[in-house]
Amino acid sequence: MTPSLALAATQLAEHGPGFGFGFGWIFLFLIPLFWFALIALFVGLGRRRWARAGWGPGHYPGAWAARSAESTLAERFAQGDIDEKEYRARLEVLRSNVPGQR
């Protein structure tokens, strides 16, 4: 054996595999834990964004806005601001312009 290889083998035998500080085994747990937390963070943020966008079963982008516009129109009709003919015409226009409803 060459002297440098013998020295490396001796140091490895004294300190064991790892970083030579005596706590290298901790990194065996911390590194996978870090990646698990990072992936969980991305999944959580993605689900949150998906829910805020209104996507999901029976939903489409803009569904909340369409429902809000219909409720506002219904309130105006109930208060007597518009008559039935105008209410039905505007409601038809609102429902025809909703994406995903064709």
C-alpha positions as CSV (number, residue, x, y, z in Angstrom):
1,M,0.0,0.0,0.0
2,T,1.1,3.5,-0.7
3,P,1.6,5.8,2.3
4,S,-1.3,8.1,1.3
5,L,-3.7,5.2,0.8
6,A,-2.6,3.7,4.1
7,L,-3.2,7.1,5.8
8,A,-6.7,7.4,4.3
9,A,-7.6,3.9,5.4
10,T,-6.4,4.6,8.9
11,Q,-8.4,7.8,9.2
12,L,-11.5,6.1,7.8
13,A,-11.1,3.3,10.4
14,E,-10.7,5.8,13.2
15,H,-13.5,8.1,12.4
16,G,-15.8,5.9,10.3
17,P,-17.8,6.9,7.3
18,G,-19.2,10.4,7.4
19,F,-17.9,13.8,7.7
20,G,-15.4,13.1,10.5
21,F,-17.2,15.3,13.1
22,G,-18.9,12.4,14.8
23,F,-22.5,13.4,13.9
24,G,-22.5,12.5,10.2
25,W,-25.3,10.1,10.9
26,I,-27.7,13.0,11.5
27,F,-27.5,14.0,7.9
28,L,-28.8,10.6,6.9
29,F,-32.1,11.8,8.5
30,L,-32.0,15.5,7.8
31,I,-31.4,15.4,4.0
32,P,-34.5,13.1,3.3
33,L,-36.5,15.1,5.8
34,F,-35.6,18.3,4.0
35,W,-36.7,17.0,0.6
36,F,-39.9,15.6,2.1
37,A,-40.7,19.0,3.6
38,L,-39.8,20.8,0.3
39,I,-42.1,18.5,-1.7
40,A,-44.9,18.8,0.8
41,L,-44.5,22.6,0.6
42,F,-44.9,22.6,-3.2
43,V,-47.8,20.2,-3.1
44,G,-49.5,22.3,-0.4
45,L,-49.0,25.5,-2.4
46,G,-50.2,23.9,-5.6
47,R,-53.4,22.6,-3.9
48,R,-54.0,26.0,-2.4
49,R,-53.6,27.8,-5.7
50,W,-55.9,25.2,-7.4
51,A,-58.6,25.7,-4.7
52,R,-58.3,29.5,-5.0
53,A,-58.7,29.4,-8.7
54,G,-62.0,27.6,-8.3
55,W,-60.9,24.5,-10.1
56,G,-62.1,21.1,-9.0
57,P,-65.1,18.9,-9.6
58,G,-67.9,20.9,-11.1
59,H,-66.0,24.1,-11.1
60,Y,-64.5,26.2,-13.9
61,P,-62.5,29.4,-13.9
62,G,-64.8,32.4,-13.3
63,A,-67.6,30.4,-11.7
64,W,-67.5,32.6,-8.6
65,A,-67.7,35.8,-10.7
66,A,-70.6,34.5,-12.7
67,R,-72.5,33.5,-9.5
68,S,-71.7,36.9,-8.0
69,A,-73.0,38.7,-11.1
70,E,-76.2,36.7,-11.1
71,S,-76.8,37.4,-7.4
72,T,-76.3,41.1,-8.0
73,L,-78.7,41.0,-10.9
74,A,-81.3,39.2,-8.8
75,E,-80.9,41.8,-6.0
76,R,-81.5,44.6,-8.5
77,F,-84.6,42.8,-9.8
78,A,-85.9,42.3,-6.2
79,Q,-85.4,45.9,-5.3
80,G,-87.3,47.0,-8.4
81,D,-84.4,48.7,-10.2
82,I,-85.0,46.6,-13.4
83,D,-88.1,45.0,-14.7
84,E,-88.6,41.3,-15.5
85,K,-87.9,41.6,-19.2
86,E,-84.6,43.4,-18.6
87,Y,-83.7,40.9,-15.9
88,R,-84.2,37.9,-18.1
89,A,-82.3,39.5,-21.0
90,R,-79.3,40.3,-18.8
91,L,-79.4,36.9,-17.1
92,E,-79.3,35.2,-20.6
93,V,-76.3,37.4,-21.6
94,L,-74.5,36.5,-18.3
95,R,-75.1,32.8,-18.7
96,S,-74.1,32.8,-22.4
97,N,-70.7,34.4,-21.6
98,V,-69.7,31.9,-18.9
99,P,-66.7,29.8,-20.0
100,G,-67.1,26.0,-19.8
101,Q,-70.9,26.2,-20.0
102,R,-71.6,25.2,-23.6
